[in-house]
């Protein structure tokens, strides 16, 4: 009987005969990659900041010597350095850096802000708070927001948020009490404190975690209550015979009260439109693009205000400047060119990024309609766009505060109203182009071309060969936004001038809704 091939003799000389298992060891320690590029940027920012501070203080300790870097350029370098350092604060997660920036932010808020305002009660320190304290409060808030985002220690995070909430409440209460006594106070320091207090309150609410949602809700109700009290106090003060209080004090406090009410409704009401608006608005402040746009417009506004201030200082006294003077500050081709780039950047990722990443389908599975999605995204980008103009108005506050002279406020209000209508039309157009493609660059290019066509219409309307067609010229003046800017800065505006831009807004929002609904037909 032959032997089966399936049965083989057992061998002891195999390759694995002497194998022994390796003893168990602890897992390897994993360490996150250090943000080397961000730290290099921070070092460069620190260099520019120190250089700028030395240039600004050089006239104090180098009397009679020619400065290599002028104080104006020193301010530019110092601002650039702070911007680079702030970028590092949002990226850095190391414990030591977090603590360093955390105590730095608390020091700027408490010492640089609250202490300087306490010193301002003395006559010799009246302008110190506006020159240094306001900047310390703003920069300190940004640093603390960056620290809170990366902080893991609950106690230190709670300390920072409580400090933000208390300081914000103090600013709002102090500005409201002094503003009701003197309307002139609100036109200077008062409106700055009301805006900073609102930003501090929104930060306190927005950075609360899920365990403290009830605390955030009651804080939002408190902001709404302050808005109602502000409106009621303004009405009572004006009806008691103080008619001069309404301009500018009553107008400012009533306008800020409406803003407070709007913010409270947006934070406390759980309608789908408000939830989506909060979601997309917060997304701007979690991306570097939003900060770049905000800082860029602040630089442009500062440059325009510097030219305006130099022109006013060098003005011949024999040739006085008549109102409205605000047009000399804003009306220029430079802000128009800047808007041609800002609108595409703000709107290009609203729907195209949702399509590219596939989150749009996930979003539409929620109990929300296409109209709610479109309106939520539109309101978020419109609010962010209007906030980017806030530094421009703060420069005017400095003109009133340090110049000790009032100016006509009507052009500012008319331009703000016109800007809101114009930006609504342009942003809705950008939102529509963002819904057409999943490529952000294509959406940005299409929006840029659309904004540029508005400017082309202005040049066509003011060309020589069109002077013989007055009807066509007047029609084109209604269409382009540059003429509307000019008319509103003159202090006069009528609703018929806004109808075209509001109609464009409705048309593009309707078209965007239909584009989202078209996915059901495919």
C-alpha positions as CSV (number, residue, x, y, z in Angstrom):
1,X,0.0,0.0,0.0
2,X,1.5,3.3,-1.1
3,X,2.0,6.2,1.3
4,X,-0.4,9.2,1.0
5,X,1.2,12.6,0.0
6,X,-1.1,14.4,2.4
7,X,0.7,12.7,5.4
8,X,4.1,14.2,5.9
9,X,6.6,13.5,8.7
10,X,6.9,16.2,11.4
11,X,10.1,18.2,11.3
12,X,11.8,20.1,14.1
13,X,14.1,22.2,12.0
14,X,11.6,24.7,10.5
15,X,12.4,28.4,10.2
16,X,10.0,29.4,13.1
17,X,11.1,26.6,15.4
18,X,13.2,28.9,17.6
19,X,10.8,32.0,17.5
20,X,9.9,33.7,20.7
21,X,7.3,36.4,21.2
22,X,8.5,39.9,22.0
23,X,7.6,41.1,25.5
24,X,4.7,43.6,25.6
25,X,5.7,47.3,25.7
26,X,3.9,50.5,26.4
27,X,2.5,52.3,23.3
28,X,4.7,55.0,21.7
29,X,4.2,58.5,22.8
30,X,2.6,60.6,20.1
31,X,3.3,64.3,19.9
32,X,1.5,66.8,17.7
33,X,3.4,68.6,15.1
34,X,4.6,71.9,16.2
35,X,3.2,74.9,14.2
36,X,6.7,75.9,13.0
37,X,5.5,78.3,10.3
38,X,3.1,80.0,12.7
39,X,5.9,80.5,15.3
40,X,8.2,82.0,12.6
41,X,5.4,84.3,11.6
42,X,5.0,85.3,15.3
43,X,8.7,86.1,15.6
44,X,8.5,88.3,12.5
45,X,5.4,90.0,14.0
46,X,7.2,90.6,17.3
47,X,10.1,92.2,15.4
48,X,7.7,94.5,13.4
49,X,5.8,95.4,16.6
50,X,9.0,96.3,18.5
51,X,10.2,98.3,15.5
52,X,7.0,100.2,15.3
53,X,6.8,101.0,19.0
54,X,10.4,102.3,18.8
55,X,9.6,104.4,15.8
56,X,6.5,105.9,17.4
57,X,8.3,106.7,20.7
58,X,11.5,108.0,19.0
59,X,10.4,111.7,19.1
60,X,10.2,111.4,22.9
61,X,13.7,110.3,23.5
62,X,15.6,111.5,20.4
63,X,14.9,115.2,20.4
64,X,16.1,117.1,17.3
65,X,17.3,114.0,15.5
66,X,16.0,113.0,12.1
67,X,14.0,109.7,12.4
68,X,14.8,106.9,10.0
69,X,11.3,105.6,10.3
70,X,8.5,108.2,10.8
71,X,5.9,107.6,13.6
72,X,3.2,107.1,10.9
73,X,5.2,104.2,9.5
74,X,5.9,103.0,13.0
75,X,2.1,102.7,13.6
76,X,1.9,100.7,10.4
77,X,4.6,98.3,11.4
78,X,3.2,98.0,14.9
79,X,-0.2,97.1,13.6
80,X,1.3,94.6,11.1
81,X,3.2,93.0,13.9
82,X,0.1,92.6,16.1
83,X,-1.8,91.1,13.2
84,X,1.0,88.5,12.6
85,X,1.1,87.7,16.4
86,X,-2.7,87.3,16.5
87,X,-2.4,84.7,13.7
88,X,-0.1,82.7,15.9
89,X,-2.5,82.9,18.8
90,X,-5.2,81.1,16.8
91,X,-2.9,78.3,15.6
92,X,-0.8,77.6,18.7
93,X,-2.0,74.8,21.0
94,X,1.0,74.4,23.3
95,X,0.2,74.8,27.0
96,X,2.9,77.3,27.7
97,X,1.9,79.5,24.8
98,X,-1.7,79.3,25.8
99,X,-1.0,80.4,29.3
100,X,1.3,83.2,28.0
101,X,-1.4,84.5,25.6
102,X,-4.1,84.0,28.2
103,X,-2.5,86.2,30.8
104,X,-1.5,88.7,28.1
105,X,-5.1,89.0,27.0
106,X,-6.3,89.3,30.6
107,X,-3.7,92.0,31.3
108,X,-4.7,94.0,28.2
109,X,-8.4,93.8,29.2
110,X,-8.1,94.5,32.9
111,X,-5.0,96.7,33.1
112,X,-5.0,98.3,29.6
113,X,-8.7,98.7,29.4
114,X,-10.4,99.0,32.8
115,X,-7.5,100.7,34.6
116,X,-6.9,103.2,31.9
117,X,-10.6,104.1,31.9
118,X,-10.4,104.6,35.7
119,X,-7.5,106.9,35.2
120,X,-9.5,108.9,32.6
121,X,-11.6,110.4,35.4
122,X,-8.6,112.7,36.0
123,X,-8.4,115.5,33.5
124,X,-4.8,114.8,32.6
125,X,-5.7,111.3,31.4
126,X,-8.9,112.1,29.4
127,X,-7.5,111.1,26.0
128,X,-5.3,108.2,27.2
129,X,-8.2,105.7,27.2
130,X,-9.3,106.5,23.6
131,X,-5.7,106.4,22.4
132,X,-4.6,103.2,24.1
133,X,-7.4,101.7,26.2
134,X,-9.8,101.0,23.3
135,X,-7.0,99.3,21.3
136,X,-6.1,97.2,24.4
137,X,-9.7,96.1,24.9
138,X,-10.0,95.1,21.2
139,X,-6.7,93.3,20.9
140,X,-7.2,91.6,24.3
141,X,-10.6,90.3,23.3
142,X,-9.2,88.7,20.1
143,X,-6.4,87.1,22.1
144,X,-8.8,85.7,24.7
145,X,-11.0,84.3,22.0
146,X,-8.1,82.4,20.5
147,X,-7.1,81.1,23.9
148,X,-10.6,80.0,24.8
149,X,-10.9,78.0,21.5
150,X,-7.8,76.0,22.4
151,X,-8.1,75.8,26.2
152,X,-8.7,72.5,27.8
153,X,-8.6,73.5,31.5
154,X,-12.2,74.2,32.5
155,X,-11.3,76.5,35.4
156,X,-9.1,78.7,33.4
157,X,-11.6,78.8,30.5
158,X,-14.3,79.8,33.0
159,X,-12.1,82.5,34.4
160,X,-11.6,84.0,31.0
161,X,-15.2,83.9,30.0
162,X,-16.4,85.4,33.3
163,X,-13.9,88.2,32.8
164,X,-15.1,88.9,29.3
165,X,-18.8,88.9,30.5
166,X,-18.1,91.2,33.5
167,X,-16.0,93.7,31.5
168,X,-18.6,93.8,28.7
169,X,-21.4,94.5,31.2
170,X,-19.4,97.3,32.8
171,X,-18.8,99.0,29.5
172,X,-22.4,98.9,28.4
173,X,-23.7,100.1,31.8
174,X,-21.1,102.9,32.0
175,X,-21.8,104.1,28.5
176,X,-25.6,103.9,29.0
177,X,-25.6,105.9,32.2
178,X,-23.3,108.7,30.9
179,X,-25.1,108.7,27.5
180,X,-28.5,109.4,29.0
181,X,-27.0,112.3,30.9
182,X,-25.2,113.9,27.9
183,X,-26.0,113.2,24.3
184,X,-22.6,114.5,23.3
185,X,-20.9,111.8,25.2
186,X,-22.4,109.1,23.0
187,X,-20.9,110.7,19.9
188,X,-17.4,110.0,21.1
189,X,-16.5,107.4,23.8
190,X,-20.0,106.2,24.4
191,X,-20.7,104.6,21.0
192,X,-17.2,102.9,21.2
193,X,-18.1,101.4,24.6
194,X,-21.5,100.3,23.4
195,X,-20.0,98.5,20.4
196,X,-17.2,96.9,22.4
197,X,-19.6,95.9,25.1
198,X,-21.8,94.1,22.5
199,X,-18.8,92.3,21.1
200,X,-17.8,91.2,24.6
201,X,-21.3,90.0,25.3
202,X,-21.5,88.1,22.0
203,X,-18.1,86.5,22.7
204,X,-19.3,85.4,26.2
205,X,-22.4,83.8,24.7
206,X,-20.8,82.2,21.6
207,X,-17.9,80.6,23.5
208,X,-20.1,78.8,26.0
209,X,-20.0,75.0,25.8
210,X,-23.0,72.7,25.8
211,X,-23.1,72.4,29.6
212,X,-23.7,76.2,29.9
213,X,-26.3,76.7,27.2
214,X,-28.8,78.0,29.8
215,X,-26.3,80.6,30.9
216,X,-25.8,81.7,27.3
217,X,-29.5,81.9,26.8
218,X,-30.1,84.2,29.8
219,X,-27.2,86.4,28.7
220,X,-28.9,86.8,25.3
221,X,-32.1,87.8,27.0
222,X,-30.2,90.3,29.0
223,X,-28.8,91.9,25.8
224,X,-32.4,92.1,24.4
225,X,-33.6,93.6,27.7
226,X,-30.9,96.3,27.4
227,X,-32.1,97.1,23.9
228,X,-35.7,97.6,25.1
229,X,-34.5,99.8,28.0
230,X,-32.5,101.9,25.6
231,X,-35.4,102.5,23.2
232,X,-37.7,103.3,26.1
233,X,-35.2,105.7,27.8
234,X,-34.7,107.5,24.5
235,X,-38.4,108.0,23.9
236,X,-38.9,109.2,27.5
237,X,-36.0,111.6,27.3
238,X,-37.1,113.1,24.0
239,X,-40.7,113.5,25.1
240,X,-39.7,115.3,28.3
241,X,-38.7,118.3,26.2
242,X,-35.1,117.5,25.4
243,X,-35.5,117.6,21.7
244,X,-31.8,118.4,21.2
245,X,-30.9,115.1,22.8
246,X,-32.0,113.1,19.7
247,X,-29.1,114.3,17.5
248,X,-26.7,112.8,18.0
249,X,-27.1,111.1,21.4
250,X,-30.7,109.8,21.1
251,X,-30.1,108.7,17.6
252,X,-27.0,106.7,18.6
253,X,-28.5,105.0,21.6
254,X,-31.8,104.1,19.8
255,X,-29.8,102.7,16.8
256,X,-27.6,100.7,19.1
257,X,-30.6,99.5,21.0
258,X,-32.1,98.2,17.8
259,X,-28.9,96.4,17.1
260,X,-28.9,94.9,20.6
261,X,-32.5,93.6,20.1
262,X,-31.6,92.1,16.7
263,X,-28.6,90.3,18.2
264,X,-30.7,89.0,21.1
265,X,-33.4,87.7,18.7
266,X,-30.8,86.0,16.5
267,X,-29.2,84.3,19.5
268,X,-32.3,83.3,21.5
269,X,-34.8,82.3,18.8
270,X,-34.5,78.8,17.4
271,X,-36.0,79.3,14.0
272,X,-34.2,77.5,11.2
273,X,-33.2,80.8,9.4
274,X,-31.6,82.2,12.6
275,X,-29.8,79.0,13.4
276,X,-28.4,78.8,9.8
277,X,-27.4,82.5,10.0
278,X,-25.5,81.9,13.3
279,X,-23.8,78.9,11.8
280,X,-22.5,80.6,8.7
281,X,-21.7,83.9,10.5
282,X,-19.6,82.1,13.1
283,X,-17.8,80.2,10.2
284,X,-16.4,83.5,9.0
285,X,-14.7,84.1,12.3
286,X,-13.4,80.6,12.4
287,X,-11.6,81.0,9.0
288,X,-8.5,83.1,8.3
289,X,-10.3,84.6,5.2
290,X,-12.7,86.5,7.4
291,X,-10.0,88.1,9.5
292,X,-7.9,88.9,6.4
293,X,-10.9,90.7,4.9
294,X,-11.7,92.5,8.1
295,X,-8.1,93.6,8.7
296,X,-7.6,94.6,5.0
297,X,-10.7,96.9,5.1
298,X,-9.5,98.4,8.3
299,X,-6.1,99.2,6.7
300,X,-7.9,100.7,3.7
301,X,-10.2,102.8,5.9
302,X,-7.2,104.0,7.9
303,X,-5.4,105.0,4.8
304,X,-8.4,106.9,3.5
305,X,-8.9,108.6,6.8
306,X,-5.2,109.6,7.0
307,X,-5.6,111.3,3.6
308,X,-8.8,112.9,4.7
309,X,-7.3,114.2,7.9
310,X,-4.2,115.6,6.2
311,X,-6.4,117.4,3.7
312,X,-8.4,118.9,6.5
313,X,-5.4,120.0,8.4
314,X,-3.7,121.6,5.4
315,X,-6.9,123.3,4.2
316,X,-6.5,127.0,3.7
317,X,-8.4,128.9,6.4
318,X,-9.5,131.4,3.9
319,X,-11.3,128.7,1.9
320,X,-13.5,126.9,4.5
321,X,-14.8,123.4,3.9
322,X,-18.6,123.2,3.9
323,X,-20.8,120.2,4.8
324,X,-21.1,117.4,4.1
325,X,-17.4,116.6,4.7
326,X,-17.9,112.8,5.0
327,X,-17.9,112.6,1.2
328,X,-14.3,113.7,1.1
329,X,-13.5,110.7,3.3
330,X,-15.4,107.9,1.6
331,X,-16.2,108.9,-2.0
332,X,-13.2,107.6,-4.0
333,X,-12.4,105.0,-6.5
334,X,-10.2,103.1,-4.0
335,X,-13.1,101.8,-1.8
336,X,-15.0,100.8,-5.0
337,X,-12.0,98.7,-6.3
338,X,-11.7,97.1,-2.8
339,X,-15.4,96.1,-2.9
340,X,-14.8,94.4,-6.3
341,X,-12.6,91.9,-4.5
342,X,-14.3,91.7,-1.1
343,X,-17.7,90.6,-2.4
344,X,-16.4,87.6,-4.3
345,X,-14.2,86.5,-1.3
346,X,-17.1,86.8,1.1
347,X,-19.6,84.8,-1.1
348,X,-17.5,82.3,-3.1
349,X,-17.6,79.5,-0.5
350,X,-21.2,79.8,0.7
351,X,-22.7,77.0,-1.4
352,X,-19.8,75.9,-3.6
353,X,-17.9,74.6,-0.6
354,X,-21.0,72.8,0.6
355,X,-21.3,71.1,-2.8
356,X,-17.7,70.2,-3.0
357,X,-17.5,68.6,0.5
358,X,-20.9,66.9,0.2
359,X,-22.3,68.7,3.3
360,X,-25.1,70.2,1.3
361,X,-26.9,66.9,1.0
362,X,-26.5,66.3,4.7
363,X,-27.8,69.8,5.4
364,X,-30.8,69.3,3.2
365,X,-31.7,66.1,5.1
366,X,-32.4,68.3,8.2
367,X,-35.9,69.7,8.6
368,X,-35.0,72.9,6.7
369,X,-36.3,74.2,3.4
370,X,-34.2,75.6,0.5
371,X,-35.5,79.1,1.3
372,X,-34.3,78.8,4.9
373,X,-30.8,77.7,3.7
374,X,-30.6,80.6,1.2
375,X,-31.8,83.3,3.5
376,X,-29.6,82.0,6.4
377,X,-26.5,82.2,4.2
378,X,-27.4,85.5,2.7
379,X,-28.1,87.1,6.1
380,X,-24.8,85.8,7.4
381,X,-22.7,87.2,4.6
382,X,-24.6,90.5,4.6
383,X,-24.1,91.0,8.4
384,X,-20.4,90.1,8.1
385,X,-20.0,92.6,5.1
386,X,-21.7,95.4,7.1
387,X,-19.4,94.6,10.1
388,X,-16.3,95.1,7.9
389,X,-17.4,98.8,7.5
390,X,-17.4,99.3,11.3
391,X,-13.7,100.5,11.5
392,X,-14.6,103.2,8.9
393,X,-17.2,104.7,11.3
394,X,-14.8,104.3,14.3
395,X,-12.4,106.6,12.5
396,X,-15.1,109.2,12.3
397,X,-15.6,108.9,16.1
398,X,-12.0,109.8,16.6
399,X,-12.5,112.8,14.4
400,X,-15.4,114.0,16.6
401,X,-13.6,113.1,19.9
402,X,-10.2,114.6,19.3
403,X,-11.2,117.3,16.9
404,X,-13.8,118.6,19.3
405,X,-16.0,119.6,16.4
406,X,-19.3,118.1,15.3
407,X,-20.2,117.3,11.7
408,X,-23.3,116.5,9.7
409,X,-24.5,112.9,10.6
410,X,-27.1,112.7,7.9
411,X,-24.7,111.7,5.1
412,X,-23.4,108.8,7.4
413,X,-26.9,107.5,7.9
414,X,-27.9,107.9,4.3
415,X,-24.7,106.2,3.1
416,X,-25.2,103.3,5.5
417,X,-28.8,102.8,4.2
418,X,-27.6,102.9,0.6
419,X,-24.7,100.6,1.4
420,X,-27.0,98.0,2.9
421,X,-29.2,98.0,-0.2
422,X,-26.3,97.9,-2.6
423,X,-24.4,95.2,-0.7
424,X,-27.6,93.1,-0.5
425,X,-27.8,93.1,-4.4
426,X,-24.2,92.3,-4.9
427,X,-24.0,89.6,-2.2
428,X,-27.1,87.9,-3.5
429,X,-25.6,87.8,-6.9
430,X,-22.4,86.2,-5.4
431,X,-24.6,83.7,-3.6
432,X,-26.3,82.7,-6.8
433,X,-23.0,82.2,-8.6
434,X,-21.8,80.1,-5.7
435,X,-24.8,77.8,-6.2
436,X,-23.9,77.2,-9.8
437,X,-20.6,75.4,-9.3
438,X,-18.6,73.5,-6.7
439,X,-15.5,75.4,-7.6
440,X,-14.9,78.4,-5.4
441,X,-12.5,80.1,-7.9
442,X,-15.1,79.9,-10.6
443,X,-17.8,81.4,-8.3
444,X,-15.4,84.2,-7.3
445,X,-14.5,85.0,-10.9
446,X,-18.2,85.2,-12.0
447,X,-19.0,87.4,-9.0
448,X,-16.0,89.7,-9.8
449,X,-17.2,90.1,-13.4
450,X,-20.7,90.9,-12.1
451,X,-19.5,93.6,-9.7
452,X,-17.2,95.0,-12.4
453,X,-20.1,95.4,-14.8
454,X,-21.8,97.7,-12.3
455,X,-18.7,99.9,-12.5
456,X,-18.6,99.8,-16.3
457,X,-22.2,101.0,-16.3
458,X,-21.1,104.1,-14.3
459,X,-18.5,105.0,-16.9
460,X,-21.0,104.4,-19.7
461,X,-23.6,106.6,-18.0
462,X,-21.0,109.5,-17.7
463,X,-19.6,109.2,-21.2
464,X,-19.9,112.1,-23.6
465,X,-21.7,110.3,-26.4
466,X,-24.6,109.4,-24.1
467,X,-25.4,113.0,-23.2
468,X,-27.9,113.2,-26.0
469,X,-30.0,110.4,-24.5
470,X,-31.1,111.8,-21.1
471,X,-33.6,108.9,-20.5
472,X,-31.0,106.2,-21.0
473,X,-28.5,108.2,-18.8
474,X,-31.0,108.5,-16.0
475,X,-31.8,104.8,-16.2
476,X,-28.1,103.8,-16.0
477,X,-27.7,106.2,-13.0
478,X,-30.3,104.1,-11.2
479,X,-28.5,100.9,-12.1
480,X,-24.9,101.6,-11.1
481,X,-24.1,101.8,-7.4
482,X,-21.3,104.5,-7.7
483,X,-23.8,107.2,-8.4
484,X,-25.9,106.1,-5.5
485,X,-22.8,106.3,-3.2
486,X,-22.3,109.9,-4.4
487,X,-25.9,110.9,-3.9
488,X,-26.2,109.3,-0.4
489,X,-23.0,111.0,0.7
490,X,-24.7,114.3,-0.1
491,X,-27.1,113.6,2.7
492,X,-30.2,113.0,0.5
493,X,-31.6,109.6,-0.5
494,X,-35.1,108.5,-1.6
495,X,-36.6,105.0,-1.7
496,X,-36.9,105.0,-5.4
497,X,-33.1,105.0,-5.7
498,X,-32.9,101.8,-3.7
499,X,-35.7,99.9,-5.6
500,X,-33.4,98.5,-8.3
501,X,-30.9,97.1,-5.9
502,X,-33.6,95.6,-3.7
503,X,-35.2,94.1,-6.8
504,X,-31.9,92.6,-7.8
505,X,-31.6,91.1,-4.3
506,X,-35.0,89.4,-4.5
507,X,-34.3,88.1,-8.0
508,X,-31.0,86.5,-7.2
509,X,-32.3,85.0,-4.0
510,X,-35.3,83.5,-5.9
511,X,-32.9,82.1,-8.5
512,X,-30.7,80.6,-5.9
513,X,-33.6,78.8,-4.2
514,X,-34.6,77.4,-7.6
515,X,-31.1,76.2,-8.2
516,X,-31.2,74.3,-4.9
517,X,-34.6,72.8,-5.7
518,X,-33.3,71.7,-9.1
519,X,-31.3,68.9,-7.5
520,X,-34.6,67.1,-6.9
521,X,-35.2,67.1,-10.7
522,X,-32.0,65.3,-11.5
